[in-house]
Amino acid sequence: MSSAERWSAAASDWAVTLGRLTERPGTALIDAVSLVAGEHVLDIGCGSGAFLRQLTRAEAKVAGVDPSAGMLDLARRVNPEADVRQGGFGLLPWPDATFDVVVAVNALQFAGNMVGGLHEAVRVVRPGGRIGIANWAEARHNDIEVVEAALGGVADTDEDYRCEGGLERLFASAGVTLIDAGVVTVDWHVPDDESLIRGVLSGQPGSRSTRSDAAIVRAARPFIVADGYVLRNAFRFAAGRCPVDP
């Protein structure tokens, strides 16, 4: 199963669990790029469309792109006015200089070549327009990684883009001038074991089993609260201005 097919299969679970964690990093990006009502904004890796809704509430004219057909179905359902297309950082299906702003949450790392992906994002932004990127911070800031590690396999490494200064260095490599950068904390409130399991597995390869369910619940014990679980996490974000003369 390809990555896009896997995300299609997980779309519904993702949308009601981890997909909801885009709000705080999304707000940070909207503020960092100084979004103005009426601007044309592209959300790359729009997933199930939660950030598209947030951008619409900010009175942007929105478009979204994602490689997963299942995610796109959900994004179109909740954002019927958005221009939503299939694709990704590797090749964006719009002409040069289409947008005032391009944003992405938890998506740039899937580009393979992240500098190349940023160059493609710059291509569809008008000269002097802005780009905002947010991604999970390094593992030590994210309780969810403690739970995911219980499933075995190779743990995520703290690649440069996840660490302090990493996104800033990527921007410099793509000729994007930094405007703002920072960290936002994101608490994942989970009401019960079933919601926890669905959320953790929606971002993982492989199928569900009694063994995996038990491992997730066991690993999450340190995060139990009176009404379920709270897993504290963090996203790093950066915003920058594209060249006036690309």
N, C-alpha and C positions, 0 to 999 in steps of 0.2 A: 504494500500500500504506500502510495506516495505521500509526501508531507501534506500536500493540499487535500488529498482524499482523507487523511487522518483528521485534519482539522474540520473537514466537512462533517465527518461522523461525530465529532465531539462538539459541534457548534451549539446545540441546544443546552448541553450541560455547561459549557463554557460561558454562554450568555448570562445564565442565572447565578453563576458563581464567580470565577476569577475575572470574567469580562466586565464585572461591575467595578473593578478596582481602577478603572481609567479616570474616574472623576477628579481626584486630587491632582495627579500629574497633568490631566487635561486642563484644569484651571490654571496650573502653573504655566503651561505653555501659552494659553490664551493671554495671560498677563504679560508674559515675557516677550511675546511678539507684538504686544500693543495692538491687538486685533481691533479693527474699526468696523462698525456695522456696515453691511453692504459689500464687504470685501469678498472676493472669490477665494475659497480655501479648499485645498485637497488634503484629505486624511489618507495617508498611505498605510496599508495594513489595517483597514477600518474594522475588520472582524465583524462582530454582530451588530455594530452600528451605535454603540453607546456614546462614543466621543462625537459622532456625527450629530446626535441629538443635542449634545452639549453645545456644539458649534452653532447649530440652528438657533438654540435659545439665545446665543450671543449675537444673533441677527446676521450671521455670515451666510453667504451663498455657497452651499457645500457640495463637494464631490468626494467620492470615496473609491478606493481600489483595494482589492484583496485577491490572492490566488485561489481561495477556497470557495467553491460554488455554494456549499452549505452556509457558510458565513454570509455570503452575499445575499442569499435568500432572506435571512433574518434582517440584515441591514436595510434591504429595500422595503421590507414589511413595516419597519418602524420609522423609516425615513423616506416616505413615498415621493417627496419632492427632490430628493438628492440625485445627482448624476453618479450612479454607482456602476463601476465596470470591473471586469476581471483583469488582474495583472499584479505587478509588484515593483519593487525598487529596480529590478533588472531592466524593465522596459515599461514605461508609463504610457498608456494609450491616449495621450493628448499632445497637441502641438507645442512648440516652444512658446514660452512666455504667456501661458494660459492663466496662471494664478497669481494672486497677490501674496499668498501665504501657503506654504506646505508644512504639514505637521505629521508626526507619527509617534505612537505610543507602543512600546514593546514590539517593534517591527523591524528596525534597521538591521538587527543581527541576522535576520533571515535573508538578507541580500547576498550573502556569500562574500562578495567584495564590497565592504561597507563604504570605502571611499568612492568606488565606482557608482554605488547606489546613491550617494549624496550628489555626485555629479549629475546623475540622471534627474534627481529632484531639482537641482539648480536649473537644469534645462527648461523645466516647465514653469519656473517662476519668472515673473517679469523682472527686468533689470532693477536692482535695488530692493526687490521684495525680500521677504523673510522666511526663514526655516526654523522650526522648533522640533526637537527630538527628545523623547523621554524613554528610558529603559530601566529595568530592574538594576538596583545598585548591587554592590558586591555581596557575596553570600552571608557574611557576618551580620549584615543588616536585615536579613530576611528569615523570619521564623518558618516560612513555608518551605525553605530549603532543608530544614531539619526534618520535616515530615517527608519530603520527596526522597531524601537520602535513604529512608527506611525501605524504599522499594528496590534498592540495589542498583546495579549498573554503574555507569561512570557519572560521578557528580559533576555539575557545572563548574567550570573553572572561572576564576575571576579575570576574565579577559579585560584588556585595557579599557574598552568602552564602558565597562561597568564601574570602573574605579575613578577616584577623584582626578579630574583633568582629562579623562579619556575622550569624552565627547568633544571637549574643546580642541583636542589634538586632531580629531577626525575633521572637525570644521575647518581647521587651518589647512589640512591636506587637500580639501575640496575648494579652497579659496573663499570660504564663508567667514565673514568678520563677526566675531563674537559680540553679542549684545548683552546676554545675561546667562547665568548658569546657577544651579543649586541642587538641593535635595529636598524631597517632600516625603513625609512619612505616610504610610497607607495601612490602616488596620483592616484586616479581613475578619469580619464578624460572621461566625458560622453557627447556626442554631442547633445542629444535631450531627450525629455521626454520618448519616446518609449524605447530607449536604457537603460535609467535609470530604468524604470519599469521592463523590462526583466531581467536586472541584479539583482535587489533587490529580485525579486520573484524567481529567479533561485535557490537561497539558502534558500528558505522558504517552509514549508509545506503549503498545501492548494491551492486552485485554484484562478485564476485571476478574478477580478470583477471590475466594474466601480468604486465601492467604494474604493477598494484597490488602484487602479490607482490614484485616486484623493488624497488619503491620502499620497502616496509616493511623488507625485509632490509637494504637500503642504509642507511636512516636509523638502523637499530639497531646498526650496527657499533661505535659508541662503547661499547656496553653488553655486548659479548662477554666471556665468562669461560670458564674451562677446560671447564665442562660445559654450555655453552649461552649464555644471556643472563641478566643481572640488571638489571631496571629499578626504580629507587628512586622511590617515590611517597609522598604524604602525604594524610591525611584530617584535616579539622577536625571536632570534635564539640562538642556542647553538651547539657546536661541541665537540666531545670527542673521546677518544681512548678506544677501547675495551680491555678487559684483554688479556694478552699473554697466560695465562693458564685459560681458561673458567671454 
